[in-house]
Amino acid sequence: MQAIENKQTGRNDELPFTGSTAFVERFRRSAEAIQRQKTILISGESGTGKTSLAKFLCHHSSWYNKKIRAVRLDEIPDDQIEKELFGYKDGFEGRIKAADEGTLILKDVTHLPRHLQAKLLRLLEENEFERIGDASIVRVNLRTICIAGENLLQAVLENKFRKDLYYKLSALEIAIPPLRNRPEDIESIGLYYLNGTALQHRKNVDRLGPDALQALQSYDWPGNVRELKAEIEQAVSKLGPEKQILAANDLSPKVRFKLPQAEAPTCNLAEKMKLIERQMIIEAIAYNRGNKTKTAKYLGIKHRTLYEKMKTLDIPLSAYKPQI
């Protein structure tokens, strides 16, 4: 599964699902099942292509040609979010109702105020909500795609994001890995943007030189795919019309010479998520006073799964000892 070929369209606004990493292959295998789901969470660092992936799911599924309403929550003042989403009596119908029979994309879902997270959970579970000042129930049929940064679990730990809402969303989560962990995909993604930009600027360049590819794959890409796209577009726009190969000296100094970036994190994303998951389980066990059956139900997982996670994460069965 790939985005539309840039040599034909020149479009650079879609996420190119090209490459050979485990993430790309896993997405290709599960794409059909994912696109049938009514609640999806897309997470990842800034610039990894979360919004592009959301649009891809809208345009390549049974929901194709239906309404799409995207809401960027971080651009709405906190005291206006409820009005914007749910509407109010005898007034604005709200973005949720406007997306009825289509797809609602909620960007930066961690910005949703905590008192509204219960209303979102009800919407996801029961397909209904109430407008401000109106006790009557509004029912809708829509698919909801929530987008979050890599800090969602941290928000849960800090009690800024409801655990029950997190478990509902994470039942089907697509975690997009950062580009620095996918160097083998850089060539195909780079060519995707190279072809599209060349068409837009009427340039003949259609290849990445070996030295350019090496420079691109050696760079850490803190801005991820968004930064790679900008780098390719800037380089191609400066080329002469006769040039056919993008060389290393066509790239910016920061990429050619790999200028130092911010200090790297002490652990990778997988390790960090394990630490956060371990802490969440320990807290859940304590909250349920050591009762594993209640803990599993609280976490929304099976009893057996809880024990398997405790074993994998090295959580002793005596993780909670009630005070006598």
C-alpha positions as CSV (number, residue, x, y, z in Angstrom):
1,M,0.0,0.0,0.0
2,Q,1.5,3.3,-1.0
3,A,0.4,6.9,-1.4
4,I,-0.3,8.1,-5.0
5,E,2.8,8.1,-7.2
6,N,4.3,11.6,-7.1
7,K,5.6,11.3,-10.7
8,Q,2.0,11.4,-11.8
9,T,0.4,13.8,-9.4
10,G,3.1,16.0,-7.9
11,R,1.3,15.9,-4.6
12,N,3.4,16.2,-1.5
13,D,0.7,16.3,1.1
14,E,0.2,12.6,1.8
15,L,2.3,10.3,4.0
16,P,4.2,7.9,1.7
17,F,3.7,4.4,3.0
18,T,7.0,3.1,1.5
19,G,9.9,1.3,3.0
20,S,10.7,-2.0,4.6
21,T,10.7,-1.3,8.4
22,A,8.6,-3.4,10.7
23,F,6.2,-0.5,11.2
24,V,5.5,-0.1,7.4
25,E,5.0,-3.9,6.9
26,R,2.8,-4.2,10.0
27,F,0.6,-1.3,8.9
28,R,0.3,-2.8,5.4
29,R,-0.8,-6.1,6.8
30,S,-3.4,-4.6,9.2
31,A,-4.5,-1.6,7.1
32,E,-7.9,-3.2,6.1
33,A,-8.8,-4.1,9.7
34,I,-7.7,-0.7,11.0
35,Q,-9.8,1.2,8.4
36,R,-12.9,-0.6,9.6
37,Q,-12.6,0.6,13.2
38,K,-14.7,3.4,14.5
39,T,-12.2,4.6,17.2
40,I,-8.5,4.9,16.3
41,L,-5.6,6.5,18.2
42,I,-2.5,7.8,16.2
43,S,0.5,8.7,18.3
44,G,4.0,9.8,17.7
45,E,6.5,12.6,17.8
46,S,5.9,15.9,16.0
47,G,6.4,15.7,12.3
48,T,6.0,11.9,11.9
49,G,2.9,12.2,9.8
50,K,0.1,11.6,12.2
51,T,-2.4,13.9,10.4
52,S,-1.4,12.6,7.0
53,L,-2.0,9.1,8.3
54,A,-5.5,10.1,9.6
55,K,-6.4,11.5,6.2
56,F,-5.0,8.4,4.5
57,L,-7.3,6.2,6.6
58,C,-10.3,8.5,5.7
59,H,-9.5,8.3,1.9
60,H,-8.7,4.6,1.7
61,S,-11.6,2.9,3.6
62,S,-15.3,2.2,3.6
63,W,-15.7,5.8,4.9
64,Y,-14.3,7.2,1.7
65,N,-16.4,10.1,0.2
66,K,-18.0,10.8,3.6
67,K,-17.7,13.9,5.6
68,I,-14.4,14.7,7.4
69,R,-14.2,17.3,10.2
70,A,-10.8,18.0,11.7
71,V,-10.5,19.9,15.0
72,R,-7.1,21.1,16.3
73,L,-7.8,21.3,20.0
74,D,-4.6,23.2,20.9
75,E,-5.8,26.2,18.8
76,I,-9.1,26.6,20.7
77,P,-9.2,28.3,24.1
78,D,-10.0,25.9,26.9
79,D,-13.2,27.7,27.8
80,Q,-14.5,27.4,24.2
81,I,-13.7,23.8,23.5
82,E,-17.0,22.4,24.8
83,K,-19.0,24.8,22.7
84,E,-16.9,24.0,19.6
85,L,-17.2,20.3,20.0
86,F,-20.6,19.6,21.5
87,G,-22.5,22.8,20.6
88,Y,-25.2,24.5,22.7
89,K,-29.0,24.7,22.8
90,D,-30.7,26.8,20.1
91,G,-27.3,27.7,18.6
92,F,-24.2,26.2,17.1
93,E,-24.6,22.5,16.5
94,G,-21.0,21.7,17.2
95,R,-18.2,20.0,15.3
96,I,-19.2,16.5,16.5
97,K,-22.8,16.8,15.1
98,A,-21.3,18.3,11.9
99,A,-19.2,15.1,11.4
100,D,-22.3,12.8,11.8
101,E,-22.1,10.0,9.2
102,G,-18.5,10.8,8.6
103,T,-15.1,11.1,10.4
104,L,-14.1,13.3,13.3
105,I,-10.4,13.9,13.6
106,L,-9.3,15.3,17.0
107,K,-5.8,16.6,16.8
108,D,-3.7,17.1,20.0
109,V,-6.3,15.2,22.1
110,T,-4.1,15.8,25.2
111,H,-5.3,19.4,25.2
112,L,-8.9,18.3,25.9
113,P,-9.7,19.6,29.4
114,R,-10.2,16.8,31.9
115,H,-13.8,17.7,32.7
116,L,-14.7,17.1,29.0
117,Q,-12.8,13.8,28.7
118,A,-15.8,12.0,30.3
119,K,-18.1,13.4,27.5
120,L,-15.7,12.2,24.9
121,L,-15.6,8.8,26.4
122,R,-19.4,8.6,26.4
123,L,-19.4,9.7,22.8
124,L,-16.9,6.9,21.8
125,E,-18.8,4.2,23.8
126,E,-22.4,5.1,23.3
127,N,-22.4,7.4,20.2
128,E,-24.3,10.1,22.0
129,F,-23.8,13.3,23.9
130,E,-25.6,16.4,25.2
131,R,-25.3,20.0,24.1
132,I,-24.6,22.8,26.6
133,G,-27.9,23.8,28.2
134,D,-29.8,21.0,26.6
135,A,-30.7,17.7,28.5
136,S,-31.9,16.0,25.3
137,I,-29.6,13.3,23.9
138,V,-28.0,13.8,20.5
139,R,-27.1,10.6,18.7
140,V,-24.5,10.3,16.0
141,N,-22.8,7.7,13.8
142,L,-19.2,8.6,13.2
143,R,-15.7,7.4,13.2
144,T,-13.3,9.2,15.6
145,I,-9.6,9.4,14.9
146,C,-7.7,10.9,17.9
147,I,-4.1,12.2,17.4
148,A,-1.7,12.5,20.3
149,G,2.0,13.3,20.8
150,E,4.4,11.0,22.5
151,N,3.5,12.5,25.9
152,L,0.0,10.9,26.2
153,L,1.1,8.3,28.7
154,Q,2.9,10.9,30.7
155,A,-0.4,12.9,30.9
156,V,-2.1,9.8,32.2
157,L,0.5,9.4,34.9
158,E,0.2,13.0,35.9
159,N,-3.6,12.6,36.2
160,K,-4.2,15.1,33.4
161,F,-5.7,12.5,31.1
162,R,-8.3,10.0,32.2
163,K,-7.1,6.4,32.4
164,D,-10.5,5.0,31.2
165,L,-10.4,7.2,28.1
166,Y,-6.8,6.3,27.4
167,Y,-7.6,2.6,27.6
168,K,-10.6,3.1,25.2
169,L,-8.4,5.0,22.7
170,S,-5.3,2.7,23.0
171,A,-7.4,-0.4,22.1
172,L,-6.4,0.4,18.6
173,E,-3.3,2.5,18.5
174,I,-1.0,3.2,15.6
175,A,2.3,4.5,17.1
176,I,4.4,6.0,14.3
177,P,8.1,5.6,15.1
178,P,10.4,8.6,14.7
179,L,12.3,8.8,11.4
180,R,15.7,8.3,13.2
181,N,14.6,4.8,14.0
182,R,13.7,4.1,10.3
183,P,16.9,5.0,8.3
184,E,16.1,2.3,5.8
185,D,12.9,4.1,4.8
186,I,14.6,7.4,4.2
187,E,15.5,6.6,0.6
188,S,11.9,5.7,-0.5
189,I,10.4,8.7,1.4
190,G,13.0,11.0,0.1
191,L,12.3,9.9,-3.5
192,Y,8.6,10.4,-3.0
193,Y,9.1,14.0,-2.1
194,L,11.9,14.4,-4.7
195,N,9.6,13.3,-7.5
196,G,6.7,15.5,-6.3
197,T,8.8,18.6,-5.9
198,A,10.6,18.1,-9.2
199,L,7.2,18.0,-11.0
200,Q,6.0,21.1,-9.2
201,H,9.1,23.1,-10.1
202,R,9.5,21.5,-13.6
203,K,12.9,20.1,-12.8
204,N,14.4,16.9,-14.3
205,V,16.0,15.6,-11.1
206,D,14.7,12.1,-10.3
207,R,17.5,10.4,-8.3
208,L,19.3,10.6,-5.1
209,G,23.1,10.4,-5.4
210,P,24.9,7.9,-3.1
211,D,26.6,10.7,-1.2
212,A,23.2,12.5,-0.7
213,L,21.5,9.3,0.5
214,Q,24.3,8.6,2.9
215,A,24.0,12.1,4.3
216,L,20.2,11.8,4.6
217,Q,20.5,8.5,6.4
218,S,23.1,9.7,8.8
219,Y,21.1,12.7,10.0
220,D,18.9,12.3,13.1
221,W,15.9,14.2,11.7
222,P,14.5,15.7,15.0
223,G,11.7,17.2,12.9
224,N,11.0,13.7,11.4
225,V,9.2,13.3,8.0
226,R,8.1,17.0,8.0
227,E,11.8,18.1,8.2
228,L,12.8,15.6,5.5
229,K,10.1,16.9,3.2
230,A,11.3,20.5,3.8
231,E,14.9,19.6,3.2
232,I,14.1,17.9,-0.1
233,E,11.8,20.7,-1.3
234,Q,14.4,23.3,-0.5
235,A,17.2,21.4,-2.2
236,V,15.2,20.7,-5.4
237,S,14.0,24.3,-5.7
238,K,17.6,25.5,-6.0
239,L,18.7,23.0,-8.7
240,G,19.3,23.9,-12.3
241,P,16.8,22.5,-14.8
242,E,19.4,20.2,-16.3
243,K,20.4,18.4,-13.2
244,Q,19.1,14.8,-12.8
245,I,20.8,13.6,-9.6
246,L,20.5,15.3,-6.2
247,A,24.0,15.3,-4.6
248,A,25.2,15.8,-1.0
249,N,26.4,19.3,-1.8
250,D,22.8,20.3,-2.7
251,L,21.7,19.6,0.8
252,S,21.8,22.1,3.7
253,P,24.9,22.3,5.9
254,K,23.1,20.8,8.9
255,V,22.4,17.6,7.0
256,R,25.7,17.4,5.1
257,F,27.8,18.0,8.2
258,K,25.4,16.5,10.7
259,L,25.5,19.5,13.0
260,P,25.0,18.6,16.7
261,Q,21.4,18.3,17.9
262,A,19.9,18.4,21.3
263,E,21.1,15.7,23.7
264,A,19.7,12.3,23.0
265,P,17.2,10.8,25.5
266,T,18.6,8.3,28.0
267,C,16.4,5.5,26.6
268,N,14.5,4.7,23.5
269,L,10.8,5.0,23.0
270,A,10.1,1.2,23.6
271,E,12.0,1.3,26.9
272,K,10.3,4.4,28.1
273,M,6.9,3.0,27.3
274,K,7.7,-0.1,29.3
275,L,8.7,2.0,32.3
276,I,5.5,4.0,32.1
277,E,3.4,0.9,31.6
278,R,5.1,-0.7,34.6
279,Q,4.4,2.3,36.8
280,M,0.7,2.4,35.6
281,I,0.2,-1.2,36.6
282,I,1.8,-0.8,40.0
283,E,-0.4,2.3,40.7
284,A,-3.5,0.3,39.5
285,I,-2.6,-2.6,41.9
286,A,-2.2,-0.2,44.7
287,Y,-5.5,1.6,43.9
288,N,-7.3,-1.8,44.0
289,R,-5.5,-2.8,47.2
290,G,-3.8,-5.7,45.7
291,N,-6.9,-7.3,44.2
292,K,-5.6,-8.6,40.8
293,T,-9.1,-9.4,39.4
294,K,-10.3,-5.8,40.1
295,T,-7.0,-4.5,38.8
296,A,-7.4,-6.3,35.5
297,K,-10.9,-5.0,35.1
298,Y,-9.7,-1.5,36.0
299,L,-7.0,-1.6,33.3
300,G,-9.4,-3.1,30.8
301,I,-7.4,-6.2,30.2
302,K,-7.9,-9.9,30.9
303,H,-6.8,-11.4,34.3
304,R,-4.3,-13.6,32.5
305,T,-2.9,-10.7,30.5
306,L,-2.3,-8.8,33.8
307,Y,-0.1,-11.6,35.2
308,E,1.8,-11.9,31.9
309,K,2.5,-8.2,31.9
310,M,3.6,-8.4,35.6
311,K,6.0,-11.2,34.7
312,T,7.4,-9.4,31.7
313,L,7.8,-6.1,33.5
314,D,9.2,-7.7,36.6
315,I,6.4,-6.6,38.9
316,P,6.3,-8.9,42.0
317,L,3.0,-10.4,43.0
318,S,3.5,-8.7,46.3
319,A,3.7,-5.3,44.7
320,Y,1.1,-4.0,47.1
321,K,0.9,-4.9,50.7
322,P,-2.0,-3.4,52.7
323,Q,-1.1,-1.5,55.8
324,I,-2.1,-3.4,59.0
